[in-house]
Each structure stands twice: as C-alpha cells, then as structure tokens.
Amino acid sequence: MRIADFRSDTVTRPSQCMRDAMAAAEVGDDVYEDDATVNALQEAASALTGKECALFTASGTMSNAIALKVHTNPGDQVLMDENAHSMVYEVGLPATIAQVLTRQFRSTLGVPEMTSIAAWLQPETLHTPRTSLVVLENTHNRAGGAVIPLDVCTAVYATAKNAGAAVHIDGARIFHASVASGISVSQFAACADTVTFCLSKGLGCPVGSVLCGSADFIARARRVRKMLGGGMRQVGILAAAGLYALEHNVKRLADDHSRARALAAAFHGDVNVQPVTTEPATNMVYFNTKLPAQDVCTQLAEQHNVLCNPTAQYTLRMVTHLDIDDECVDMAISGLRAVCK
Ligand SMILES: Cc1ncc(COP(=O)(O)O)c(C=O)c1O
C-alpha cells in the first residue's frame, strides 16, 4: 500500500546511489580533523556559502545551538522572529545552552519589519542587556516556507552591524530559497556572519547540517560542538551523503516547489480547506481547515494513506520533498477533498 508522507522533508530515505557513496567513503577520526570526506564536505560548504570555514554538525538544532553560544555571552539579548524554529521548536535552547534573553521582532509572512529590529538593537547599559545577535530564518518554516528577499537581508545586516550585533541565518532550507529566487546561497550568506544549512531535509540525507563562518568563529564553534557531544569520529560515512546531495539534489528542489504550488492551486476558492498562501514560495503548503486539523490529519492517514501534521487547531502543513511524486500529490488532493467536503 502506497503511503504519501507529507509530514516533513525530513522523512526522505537515502537513495541507493547515496548509500553507495556512503559505503565507499574514505574516513578518519574527525575529532582529529583527519576525515577526508568530512573535510571535503566542509570545503564544499565554504565554497557554496562564500564563508572562510565550515563545520559538520549532527543537526540543524545543534548548528543553531553552537551559533547562539559562540555569538553571545550569557545575559545578552538575541533578536528573532516569534515563529522562528529556534524560538518554537528547539526546546528552549537559547535560554538553556546560550543563556540569552530572546526578544521577538515583528514580521509579515516571515519577512522581518526593519523598524521592529532596529528598535531592539541596543547597547549594554546599566539597565539593559546588549543585543549581540539577530537570527534570520530563510526559508521560514512556520511562515509557509517563505523566502526572505535579499534586499531585506541586506538591510537587516547593515542595521545590525551598525549597532555592533552579528547576524546568523538559520538556513535549514537556504537551498530552497536559492532555487526559488534565483539568488545564490553565497549572496544570501553574504548578509550574515554565519549561516547553517541542513542536509537531512530537502537535500535528502539521513543526517547532518553544516555551520559556516569565519575561521575564528569555526574554531570556537568546534569547541562548543565538542562540549555538546557532537565531536564525531569516522563520520565521513555521513558526510559522503552530504557531498552526494550537494551534487545531485539541489536543482531538483524546483520540482518540490512546483508540486507544492500544484497542491495549493487545487484548493483555490475551496471554503472547507484553504491554502494559507495561494502560491507557496517553496516546498510547504499550510492549509486552514474548517474541521479541527487533528481530525483531518487522522482521517487522511487512516482512510487515504496520506500523512501530514496539524500545526494549530485549524491549520495543517504538507511538505513536498524527494520522496513525493505526482501520484502522492494526487493522493493528497483527493484525500483532502474527501475528508473536507
Ligand atoms: C528552519 C529550521 N531550522 C532548524 C531545524 C532543526 O533541524 P534538525 O531537525 O536537524 O535539528 C528545522 C527542522 O525542521 C527547521 O525547520
């Protein structure tokens, strides 16, 4: 029985070619920095992002934790969108690991309001914490996979730098932003001191993320990674999947984007199930539902073999990825129509 799994782009399984590349990987002890495949992946990531150095990490959450810890001192203030992944889904790591105060800036569909950021960029005084970091998420998960336009990123970076704050991009899906906008990853990355991207989402790897920045930043990041238990050994087996993905799985993200648009388009004007964004920018489609979203998801799973997750009481999310083809999209459309009629 075919199952169409739209829960996340993290559910992809490595292809046979990717597994072959992993099996053949040259490896070494990466804590000693002598794993040739990890080193090759880090060099490729530096070249793609235009940053001096890169560090392979276990996950997007680990990369964000390291970035927050290295960029800040305990008690500093960090600005991020109220719906940022680090704010909502990372188990409170800004407070626990970096021990920072998070301050939320306003944004519209994931695009930050400059005045809201500028208002909270403050120096340390007798009374106030220093704002040492601004976090941008591109693409923006909870804003429907929205792309933050390059001119906004540029303006945020200039304003933050002017106030002495650094900028980190949570670019878990920065390749989606690049493919959707035609703007290179390095152009987006130029608007930040550090950027991380995930290999285990749209790029189809089983695990991994890469954090990129200056040589000095990455040297400090390496120590924090070790402290968090992320110093891994013959990890070239995983890095090989990353190298394979960077070569083979980036351009095809455009297919995921067009399938997401087709899925949303099928419900234009439908009063029972409405796409939140009529033209999703990348690979996520959020639907507002008349029925409770949990009930819709349960019925889709039990009666139509379509998996997806509620994100609010009357909102659900479907994500397109490497393992979603046109047949899966048809299953989702007919399933949603049947459940939400
Ligand atoms: C925008 C964003 N950042 C970070 C992460 C965390 O990645 P991981 O699940 O690899 O920890 C996610 C995961 O979905 C994400 O969507």
The ligand as a Gaussian input file, in Angstrom:
#p B3LYP/6-31G(d) Opt

LIG

0 1
 C       14.084000      26.270000       9.999000
 C       14.614000      25.109000      10.767000
 N       15.715000      25.252000      11.497000
 C       16.252000      24.234000      12.198000
 C       15.661000      22.999000      12.183000
 C       16.241000      21.902000      13.044000
 O       16.802000      20.897000      12.301000
 P       17.057000      19.431000      12.941000
 O       15.745000      18.736000      12.914000
 O       18.076000      18.838000      12.016000
 O       17.573000      19.635000      14.310000
 C       14.487000      22.791000      11.444000
 C       13.851000      21.455000      11.417000
 O       12.831000      21.238000      10.815000
 C       13.946000      23.877000      10.718000
 O       12.814000      23.751000      10.014000

